[in-house]
Amino acid sequence: MGERTYEGLMQEAKRLRDAGKLPKQPTKEQLIDFAYGNTKIENPKMTREIATRAVTKLLEDQEK
């Protein structure tokens, strides 16, 4: 693997994605983790269950 800098890690991630070894779109679990983590910083009442429901609804709405 390349050097352990941010730029090096980004290059490696792009190489893996381009080689088809990483998904081009975030998974549902990644979206839930992102929504939960970012919202929890601002709102201590946030739960993973709330984030899961919100992401599920968002994905369902996008399919329509």
N, CA, C and O atoms as a Maestro MAE file, in Angstrom:
{
 s_m_m2io_version
 :::
 2.0.0
}

f_m_ct {
 s_m_title
 :::
 protein
 m_atom[256] {
  # First column is atom index #
  i_m_mmod_type
  r_m_x_coord
  r_m_y_coord
  r_m_z_coord
  i_m_residue_number
  s_m_chain_name
  s_m_pdb_residue_name
  s_m_pdb_atom_name
  i_m_atomic_number
  :::
  1 25 0.848 -1.168 0.000 1 A "MET " " N  " 7
  2 3 0.000 0.000 0.000 1 A "MET " " CA " 6
  3 2 0.892 1.229 0.000 1 A "MET " " C  " 6
  4 15 2.061 1.153 0.377 1 A "MET " " O  " 8
  5 25 0.333 2.388 -0.431 2 A "GLY " " N  " 7
  6 3 1.090 3.633 -0.490 2 A "GLY " " CA " 6
  7 2 1.385 4.175 0.899 2 A "GLY " " C  " 6
  8 15 1.156 3.515 1.913 2 A "GLY " " O  " 8
  9 25 1.897 5.390 0.914 3 A "GLU " " N  " 7
  10 3 2.250 6.000 2.197 3 A "GLU " " CA " 6
  11 2 1.011 6.258 3.053 3 A "GLU " " C  " 6
  12 15 -0.104 6.323 2.535 3 A "GLU " " O  " 8
  13 25 1.207 6.404 4.351 4 A "ARG " " N  " 7
  14 3 0.113 6.547 5.312 4 A "ARG " " CA " 6
  15 2 -0.231 8.010 5.589 4 A "ARG " " C  " 6
  16 15 -0.384 8.411 6.742 4 A "ARG " " O  " 8
  17 25 -0.350 8.787 4.544 5 A "THR " " N  " 7
  18 3 -0.829 10.158 4.683 5 A "THR " " CA " 6
  19 2 -2.268 10.170 4.188 5 A "THR " " C  " 6
  20 15 -2.734 9.206 3.581 5 A "THR " " O  " 8
  21 25 -2.959 11.254 4.450 6 A "TYR " " N  " 7
  22 3 -4.333 11.376 3.946 6 A "TYR " " CA " 6
  23 2 -4.352 11.206 2.426 6 A "TYR " " C  " 6
  24 15 -5.175 10.467 1.887 6 A "TYR " " O  " 8
  25 25 -3.437 11.897 1.740 7 A "GLU " " N  " 7
  26 3 -3.387 11.831 0.288 7 A "GLU " " CA " 6
  27 2 -3.079 10.408 -0.194 7 A "GLU " " C  " 6
  28 15 -3.662 9.929 -1.167 7 A "GLU " " O  " 8
  29 25 -2.167 9.754 0.494 8 A "GLY " " N  " 7
  30 3 -1.830 8.383 0.137 8 A "GLY " " CA " 6
  31 2 -2.997 7.434 0.328 8 A "GLY " " C  " 6
  32 15 -3.244 6.567 -0.510 8 A "GLY " " O  " 8
  33 25 -3.709 7.596 1.420 9 A "LEU " " N  " 7
  34 3 -4.875 6.747 1.678 9 A "LEU " " CA " 6
  35 2 -5.987 7.024 0.670 9 A "LEU " " C  " 6
  36 15 -6.664 6.098 0.225 9 A "LEU " " O  " 8
  37 25 -6.180 8.297 0.306 10 A "MET " " N  " 7
  38 3 -7.195 8.633 -0.698 10 A "MET " " CA " 6
  39 2 -6.846 8.009 -2.047 10 A "MET " " C  " 6
  40 15 -7.725 7.495 -2.738 10 A "MET " " O  " 8
  41 25 -5.568 8.051 -2.426 11 A "GLN " " N  " 7
  42 3 -5.142 7.440 -3.685 11 A "GLN " " CA " 6
  43 2 -5.395 5.933 -3.671 11 A "GLN " " C  " 6
  44 15 -5.851 5.361 -4.662 11 A "GLN " " O  " 8
  45 25 -5.099 5.308 -2.556 12 A "GLU " " N  " 7
  46 3 -5.319 3.859 -2.435 12 A "GLU " " CA " 6
  47 2 -6.805 3.530 -2.505 12 A "GLU " " C  " 6
  48 15 -7.195 2.564 -3.162 12 A "GLU " " O  " 8
  49 25 -7.632 4.317 -1.840 13 A "ALA " " N  " 7
  50 3 -9.086 4.096 -1.874 13 A "ALA " " CA " 6
  51 2 -9.616 4.264 -3.302 13 A "ALA " " C  " 6
  52 15 -10.444 3.471 -3.750 13 A "ALA " " O  " 8
  53 25 -9.154 5.271 -4.004 14 A "LYS " " N  " 7
  54 3 -9.590 5.484 -5.392 14 A "LYS " " CA " 6
  55 2 -9.133 4.338 -6.283 14 A "LYS " " C  " 6
  56 15 -9.875 3.895 -7.160 14 A "LYS " " O  " 8
  57 25 -7.910 3.857 -6.059 15 A "ARG " " N  " 7
  58 3 -7.405 2.737 -6.846 15 A "ARG " " CA " 6
  59 2 -8.260 1.491 -6.628 15 A "ARG " " C  " 6
  60 15 -8.601 0.787 -7.578 15 A "ARG " " O  " 8
  61 25 -8.604 1.225 -5.361 16 A "LEU " " N  " 7
  62 3 -9.439 0.061 -5.052 16 A "LEU " " CA " 6
  63 2 -10.842 0.210 -5.626 16 A "LEU " " C  " 6
  64 15 -11.414 -0.749 -6.144 16 A "LEU " " O  " 8
  65 25 -11.393 1.418 -5.531 17 A "ARG " " N  " 7
  66 3 -12.726 1.661 -6.091 17 A "ARG " " CA " 6
  67 2 -12.716 1.456 -7.597 17 A "ARG " " C  " 6
  68 15 -13.596 0.791 -8.145 17 A "ARG " " O  " 8
  69 25 -11.716 2.030 -8.269 18 A "ASP " " N  " 7
  70 3 -11.620 1.904 -9.726 18 A "ASP " " CA " 6
  71 2 -11.398 0.459 -10.162 18 A "ASP " " C  " 6
  72 15 -11.796 0.072 -11.261 18 A "ASP " " O  " 8
  73 25 -10.766 -0.336 -9.305 19 A "ALA " " N  " 7
  74 3 -10.542 -1.758 -9.602 19 A "ALA " " CA " 6
  75 2 -11.778 -2.599 -9.292 19 A "ALA " " C  " 6
  76 15 -11.777 -3.810 -9.515 19 A "ALA " " O  " 8
  77 25 -12.836 -1.961 -8.778 20 A "GLY " " N  " 7
  78 3 -14.071 -2.686 -8.475 20 A "GLY " " CA " 6
  79 2 -14.057 -3.397 -7.146 20 A "GLY " " C  " 6
  80 15 -14.905 -4.252 -6.893 20 A "GLY " " O  " 8
  81 25 -13.104 -3.059 -6.286 21 A "LYS " " N  " 7
  82 3 -13.007 -3.731 -4.989 21 A "LYS " " CA " 6
  83 2 -13.707 -2.960 -3.880 21 A "LYS " " C  " 6
  84 15 -13.842 -3.463 -2.764 21 A "LYS " " O  " 8
  85 25 -14.152 -1.746 -4.176 22 A "LEU " " N  " 7
  86 3 -14.933 -0.948 -3.232 22 A "LEU " " CA " 6
  87 2 -16.197 -0.478 -3.943 22 A "LEU " " C  " 6
  88 15 -16.157 -0.203 -5.143 22 A "LEU " " O  " 8
  89 25 -17.308 -0.382 -3.237 23 A "PRO " " N  " 7
  90 3 -18.523 0.099 -3.894 23 A "PRO " " CA " 6
  91 2 -18.395 1.572 -4.274 23 A "PRO " " C  " 6
  92 15 -17.762 2.353 -3.564 23 A "PRO " " O  " 8
  93 25 -19.005 1.941 -5.405 24 A "LYS " " N  " 7
  94 3 -18.966 3.340 -5.839 24 A "LYS " " CA " 6
  95 2 -19.924 4.187 -5.016 24 A "LYS " " C  " 6
  96 15 -19.707 5.388 -4.850 24 A "LYS " " O  " 8
  97 25 -20.972 3.578 -4.503 25 A "GLN " " N  " 7
  98 3 -21.942 4.277 -3.664 25 A "GLN " " CA " 6
  99 2 -21.834 3.740 -2.232 25 A "GLN " " C  " 6
  100 15 -21.509 2.570 -2.032 25 A "GLN " " O  " 8
  101 25 -22.104 4.587 -1.246 26 A "PRO " " N  " 7
  102 3 -22.058 4.095 0.134 26 A "PRO " " CA " 6
  103 2 -23.151 3.054 0.383 26 A "PRO " " C  " 6
  104 15 -24.233 3.117 -0.201 26 A "PRO " " O  " 8
  105 25 -22.848 2.106 1.251 27 A "THR " " N  " 7
  106 3 -23.840 1.091 1.611 27 A "THR " " CA " 6
  107 2 -24.856 1.708 2.573 27 A "THR " " C  " 6
  108 15 -24.647 2.798 3.105 27 A "THR " " O  " 8
  109 25 -25.942 0.998 2.781 28 A "LYS " " N  " 7
  110 3 -26.960 1.467 3.715 28 A "LYS " " CA " 6
  111 2 -26.361 1.626 5.110 28 A "LYS " " C  " 6
  112 15 -26.647 2.605 5.799 28 A "LYS " " O  " 8
  113 25 -25.536 0.676 5.529 29 A "GLU " " N  " 7
  114 3 -24.903 0.756 6.853 29 A "GLU " " CA " 6
  115 2 -23.989 1.975 6.966 29 A "GLU " " C  " 6
  116 15 -23.941 2.621 8.012 29 A "GLU " " O  " 8
  117 25 -23.272 2.287 5.901 30 A "GLN " " N  " 7
  118 3 -22.412 3.464 5.923 30 A "GLN " " CA " 6
  119 2 -23.242 4.736 6.044 30 A "GLN " " C  " 6
  120 15 -22.870 5.655 6.774 30 A "GLN " " O  " 8
  121 25 -24.368 4.792 5.330 31 A "LEU " " N  " 7
  122 3 -25.249 5.959 5.421 31 A "LEU " " CA " 6
  123 2 -25.814 6.117 6.834 31 A "LEU " " C  " 6
  124 15 -25.902 7.228 7.358 31 A "LEU " " O  " 8
  125 25 -26.193 4.994 7.440 32 A "ILE " " N  " 7
  126 3 -26.729 5.031 8.807 32 A "ILE " " CA " 6
  127 2 -25.646 5.523 9.767 32 A "ILE " " C  " 6
  128 15 -25.910 6.381 10.609 32 A "ILE " " O  " 8
  129 25 -24.441 4.992 9.650 33 A "ASP " " N  " 7
  130 3 -23.341 5.421 10.520 33 A "ASP " " CA " 6
  131 2 -23.054 6.912 10.364 33 A "ASP " " C  " 6
  132 15 -22.840 7.614 11.352 33 A "ASP " " O  " 8
  133 25 -23.052 7.390 9.127 34 A "PHE " " N  " 7
  134 3 -22.793 8.797 8.860 34 A "PHE " " CA " 6
  135 2 -23.895 9.677 9.468 34 A "PHE " " C  " 6
  136 15 -23.614 10.669 10.140 34 A "PHE " " O  " 8
  137 25 -25.154 9.292 9.220 35 A "ALA " " N  " 7
  138 3 -26.278 10.072 9.747 35 A "ALA " " CA " 6
  139 2 -26.268 10.082 11.276 35 A "ALA " " C  " 6
  140 15 -26.456 11.127 11.899 35 A "ALA " " O  " 8
  141 25 -26.050 8.931 11.861 36 A "TYR " " N  " 7
  142 3 -26.032 8.835 13.319 36 A "TYR " " CA " 6
  143 2 -24.892 9.652 13.920 36 A "TYR " " C  " 6
  144 15 -25.110 10.454 14.828 36 A "TYR " " O  " 8
  145 25 -23.701 9.452 13.421 37 A "GLY " " N  " 7
  146 3 -22.526 10.120 13.985 37 A "GLY " " CA " 6
  147 2 -22.601 11.631 13.886 37 A "GLY " " C  " 6
  148 15 -22.314 12.340 14.850 37 A "GLY " " O  " 8
  149 25 -22.985 12.120 12.721 38 A "ASN " " N  " 7
  150 3 -23.039 13.565 12.543 38 A "ASN " " CA " 6
  151 2 -24.175 14.209 13.323 38 A "ASN " " C  " 6
  152 15 -24.025 15.324 13.823 38 A "ASN " " O  " 8
  153 25 -25.294 13.532 13.434 39 A "THR " " N  " 7
  154 3 -26.421 14.104 14.160 39 A "THR " " CA " 6
  155 2 -26.220 14.011 15.664 39 A "THR " " C  " 6
  156 15 -26.623 14.912 16.400 39 A "THR " " O  " 8
  157 25 -25.607 12.939 16.124 40 A "LYS " " N  " 7
  158 3 -25.375 12.740 17.558 40 A "LYS " " CA " 6
  159 2 -24.516 13.860 18.143 40 A "LYS " " C  " 6
  160 15 -24.668 14.214 19.313 40 A "LYS " " O  " 8
  161 25 -23.626 14.412 17.345 41 A "ILE " " N  " 7
  162 3 -22.781 15.521 17.800 41 A "ILE " " CA " 6
  163 2 -23.643 16.714 18.221 41 A "ILE " " C  " 6
  164 15 -23.360 17.369 19.224 41 A "ILE " " O  " 8
  165 25 -24.686 16.987 17.453 42 A "GLU " " N  " 7
  166 3 -25.550 18.145 17.709 42 A "GLU " " CA " 6
  167 2 -26.746 17.820 18.604 42 A "GLU " " C  " 6
  168 15 -27.270 18.698 19.289 42 A "GLU " " O  " 8
  169 25 -27.169 16.568 18.597 43 A "ASN " " N  " 7
  170 3 -28.387 16.193 19.310 43 A "ASN " " CA " 6
  171 2 -28.145 14.931 20.134 43 A "ASN " " C  " 6
  172 15 -28.129 13.831 19.581 43 A "ASN " " O  " 8
  173 25 -27.957 15.071 21.441 44 A "PRO " " N  " 7
  174 3 -27.673 13.894 22.276 44 A "PRO " " CA " 6
  175 2 -28.830 12.895 22.356 44 A "PRO " " C  " 6
  176 15 -28.637 11.768 22.812 44 A "PRO " " O  " 8
  177 25 -30.019 13.290 21.924 45 A "LYS " " N  " 7
  178 3 -31.166 12.374 21.948 45 A "LYS " " CA " 6
  179 2 -31.200 11.457 20.723 45 A "LYS " " C  " 6
  180 15 -32.053 10.574 20.632 45 A "LYS " " O  " 8
  181 25 -30.298 11.659 19.806 46 A "MET " " N  " 7
  182 3 -30.246 10.846 18.589 46 A "MET " " CA " 6
  183 2 -29.891 9.410 18.945 46 A "MET " " C  " 6
  184 15 -29.013 9.160 19.770 46 A "MET " " O  " 8
  185 25 -30.588 8.470 18.309 47 A "THR " " N  " 7
  186 3 -30.295 7.048 18.491 47 A "THR " " CA " 6
  187 2 -30.006 6.419 17.130 47 A "THR " " C  " 6
  188 15 -30.360 6.973 16.089 47 A "THR " " O  " 8
  189 25 -29.367 5.267 17.154 48 A "ARG " " N  " 7
  190 3 -29.104 4.551 15.901 48 A "ARG " " CA " 6
  191 2 -30.419 4.119 15.261 48 A "ARG " " C  " 6
  192 15 -30.522 4.064 14.035 48 A "ARG " " O  " 8
  193 25 -31.420 3.813 16.074 49 A "GLU " " N  " 7
  194 3 -32.727 3.419 15.543 49 A "GLU " " CA " 6
  195 2 -33.354 4.556 14.731 49 A "GLU " " C  " 6
  196 15 -33.918 4.318 13.664 49 A "GLU " " O  " 8
  197 25 -33.258 5.776 15.229 50 A "ILE " " N  " 7
  198 3 -33.793 6.931 14.503 50 A "ILE " " CA " 6
  199 2 -33.050 7.099 13.182 50 A "ILE " " C  " 6
  200 15 -33.674 7.338 12.147 50 A "ILE " " O  " 8
  201 25 -31.739 6.977 13.207 51 A "ALA " " N  " 7
  202 3 -30.940 7.104 11.986 51 A "ALA " " CA " 6
  203 2 -31.305 6.003 10.990 51 A "ALA " " C  " 6
  204 15 -31.400 6.260 9.790 51 A "ALA " " O  " 8
  205 25 -31.508 4.793 11.476 52 A "THR " " N  " 7
  206 3 -31.876 3.678 10.601 52 A "THR " " CA " 6
  207 2 -33.214 3.945 9.929 52 A "THR " " C  " 6
  208 15 -33.355 3.740 8.723 52 A "THR " " O  " 8
  209 25 -34.193 4.399 10.694 53 A "ARG " " N  " 7
  210 3 -35.506 4.710 10.112 53 A "ARG " " CA " 6
  211 2 -35.408 5.820 9.071 53 A "ARG " " C  " 6
  212 15 -36.031 5.738 8.012 53 A "ARG " " O  " 8
  213 25 -34.628 6.855 9.369 54 A "ALA " " N  " 7
  214 3 -34.495 7.981 8.445 54 A "ALA " " CA " 6
  215 2 -33.824 7.559 7.141 54 A "ALA " " C  " 6
  216 15 -34.278 7.936 6.061 54 A "ALA " " O  " 8
  217 25 -32.755 6.784 7.233 55 A "VAL " " N  " 7
  218 3 -32.049 6.337 6.033 55 A "VAL " " CA " 6
  219 2 -32.933 5.380 5.229 55 A "VAL " " C  " 6
  220 15 -32.976 5.460 4.002 55 A "VAL " " O  " 8
  221 25 -33.630 4.487 5.906 56 A "THR " " N  " 7
  222 3 -34.524 3.560 5.219 56 A "THR " " CA " 6
  223 2 -35.585 4.318 4.446 56 A "THR " " C  " 6
  224 15 -35.854 3.996 3.288 56 A "THR " " O  " 8
  225 25 -36.191 5.317 5.063 57 A "LYS " " N  " 7
  226 3 -37.211 6.130 4.397 57 A "LYS " " CA " 6
  227 2 -36.611 6.878 3.219 57 A "LYS " " C  " 6
  228 15 -37.215 6.929 2.147 57 A "LYS " " O  " 8
  229 25 -35.439 7.456 3.398 58 A "LEU " " N  " 7
  230 3 -34.777 8.182 2.320 58 A "LEU " " CA " 6
  231 2 -34.521 7.266 1.119 58 A "LEU " " C  " 6
  232 15 -34.782 7.650 -0.021 58 A "LEU " " O  " 8
  233 25 -34.020 6.077 1.371 59 A "LEU " " N  " 7
  234 3 -33.747 5.133 0.282 59 A "LEU " " CA " 6
  235 2 -35.022 4.669 -0.392 59 A "LEU " " C  " 6
  236 15 -35.052 4.517 -1.614 59 A "LEU " " O  " 8
  237 25 -36.082 4.438 0.381 60 A "GLU " " N  " 7
  238 3 -37.364 4.049 -0.198 60 A "GLU " " CA " 6
  239 2 -37.928 5.162 -1.070 60 A "GLU " " C  " 6
  240 15 -38.451 4.902 -2.154 60 A "GLU " " O  " 8
  241 25 -37.822 6.405 -0.597 61 A "ASP " " N  " 7
  242 3 -38.325 7.542 -1.364 61 A "ASP " " CA " 6
  243 2 -37.553 7.724 -2.671 61 A "ASP " " C  " 6
  244 15 -38.127 8.135 -3.680 61 A "ASP " " O  " 8
  245 25 -36.250 7.419 -2.656 62 A "GLN " " N  " 7
  246 3 -35.436 7.549 -3.856 62 A "GLN " " CA " 6
  247 2 -35.802 6.502 -4.898 62 A "GLN " " C  " 6
  248 15 -35.606 6.724 -6.093 62 A "GLN " " O  " 8
  249 25 -36.328 5.369 -4.462 63 A "GLU " " N  " 7
  250 3 -36.708 4.301 -5.386 63 A "GLU " " CA " 6
  251 2 -37.992 4.614 -6.129 63 A "GLU " " C  " 6
  252 15 -38.253 4.035 -7.183 63 A "GLU " " O  " 8
  253 25 -38.796 5.522 -5.597 64 A "LYS " " N  " 7
  254 3 -40.092 5.854 -6.210 64 A "LYS " " CA " 6
  255 2 -39.926 6.708 -7.433 64 A "LYS " " C  " 6
  256 15 -40.915 7.076 -8.068 64 A "LYS " " O  " 8
  :::
 }
 m_bond[255] {
  # First column is bond index #
  i_m_from
  i_m_to
  i_m_order
  :::
  1 1 2 1
  2 2 3 1
  3 3 4 2
  4 3 5 1
  5 5 6 1
  6 6 7 1
  7 7 8 2
  8 7 9 1
  9 9 10 1
  10 10 11 1
  11 11 12 2
  12 11 13 1
  13 13 14 1
  14 14 15 1
  15 15 16 2
  16 15 17 1
  17 17 18 1
  18 18 19 1
  19 19 20 2
  20 19 21 1
  21 21 22 1
  22 22 23 1
  23 23 24 2
  24 23 25 1
  25 25 26 1
  26 26 27 1
  27 27 28 2
  28 27 29 1
  29 29 30 1
  30 30 31 1
  31 31 32 2
  32 31 33 1
  33 33 34 1
  34 34 35 1
  35 35 36 2
  36 35 37 1
  37 37 38 1
  38 38 39 1
  39 39 40 2
  40 39 41 1
  41 41 42 1
  42 42 43 1
  43 43 44 2
  44 43 45 1
  45 45 46 1
  46 46 47 1
  47 47 48 2
  48 47 49 1
  49 49 50 1
  50 50 51 1
  51 51 52 2
  52 51 53 1
  53 53 54 1
  54 54 55 1
  55 55 56 2
  56 55 57 1
  57 57 58 1
  58 58 59 1
  59 59 60 2
  60 59 61 1
  61 61 62 1
  62 62 63 1
  63 63 64 2
  64 63 65 1
  65 65 66 1
  66 66 67 1
  67 67 68 2
  68 67 69 1
  69 69 70 1
  70 70 71 1
  71 71 72 2
  72 71 73 1
  73 73 74 1
  74 74 75 1
  75 75 76 2
  76 75 77 1
  77 77 78 1
  78 78 79 1
  79 79 80 2
  80 79 81 1
  81 81 82 1
  82 82 83 1
  83 83 84 2
  84 83 85 1
  85 85 86 1
  86 86 87 1
  87 87 88 2
  88 87 89 1
  89 89 90 1
  90 90 91 1
  91 91 92 2
  92 91 93 1
  93 93 94 1
  94 94 95 1
  95 95 96 2
  96 95 97 1
  97 97 98 1
  98 98 99 1
  99 99 100 2
  100 99 101 1
  101 101 102 1
  102 102 103 1
  103 103 104 2
  104 103 105 1
  105 105 106 1
  106 106 107 1
  107 107 108 2
  108 107 109 1
  109 109 110 1
  110 110 111 1
  111 111 112 2
  112 111 113 1
  113 113 114 1
  114 114 115 1
  115 115 116 2
  116 115 117 1
  117 117 118 1
  118 118 119 1
  119 119 120 2
  120 119 121 1
  121 121 122 1
  122 122 123 1
  123 123 124 2
  124 123 125 1
  125 125 126 1
  126 126 127 1
  127 127 128 2
  128 127 129 1
  129 129 130 1
  130 130 131 1
  131 131 132 2
  132 131 133 1
  133 133 134 1
  134 134 135 1
  135 135 136 2
  136 135 137 1
  137 137 138 1
  138 138 139 1
  139 139 140 2
  140 139 141 1
  141 141 142 1
  142 142 143 1
  143 143 144 2
  144 143 145 1
  145 145 146 1
  146 146 147 1
  147 147 148 2
  148 147 149 1
  149 149 150 1
  150 150 151 1
  151 151 152 2
  152 151 153 1
  153 153 154 1
  154 154 155 1
  155 155 156 2
  156 155 157 1
  157 157 158 1
  158 158 159 1
  159 159 160 2
  160 159 161 1
  161 161 162 1
  162 162 163 1
  163 163 164 2
  164 163 165 1
  165 165 166 1
  166 166 167 1
  167 167 168 2
  168 167 169 1
  169 169 170 1
  170 170 171 1
  171 171 172 2
  172 171 173 1
  173 173 174 1
  174 174 175 1
  175 175 176 2
  176 175 177 1
  177 177 178 1
  178 178 179 1
  179 179 180 2
  180 179 181 1
  181 181 182 1
  182 182 183 1
  183 183 184 2
  184 183 185 1
  185 185 186 1
  186 186 187 1
  187 187 188 2
  188 187 189 1
  189 189 190 1
  190 190 191 1
  191 191 192 2
  192 191 193 1
  193 193 194 1
  194 194 195 1
  195 195 196 2
  196 195 197 1
  197 197 198 1
  198 198 199 1
  199 199 200 2
  200 199 201 1
  201 201 202 1
  202 202 203 1
  203 203 204 2
  204 203 205 1
  205 205 206 1
  206 206 207 1
  207 207 208 2
  208 207 209 1
  209 209 210 1
  210 210 211 1
  211 211 212 2
  212 211 213 1
  213 213 214 1
  214 214 215 1
  215 215 216 2
  216 215 217 1
  217 217 218 1
  218 218 219 1
  219 219 220 2
  220 219 221 1
  221 221 222 1
  222 222 223 1
  223 223 224 2
  224 223 225 1
  225 225 226 1
  226 226 227 1
  227 227 228 2
  228 227 229 1
  229 229 230 1
  230 230 231 1
  231 231 232 2
  232 231 233 1
  233 233 234 1
  234 234 235 1
  235 235 236 2
  236 235 237 1
  237 237 238 1
  238 238 239 1
  239 239 240 2
  240 239 241 1
  241 241 242 1
  242 242 243 1
  243 243 244 2
  244 243 245 1
  245 245 246 1
  246 246 247 1
  247 247 248 2
  248 247 249 1
  249 249 250 1
  250 250 251 1
  251 251 252 2
  252 251 253 1
  253 253 254 1
  254 254 255 1
  255 255 256 2
  :::
 }
}
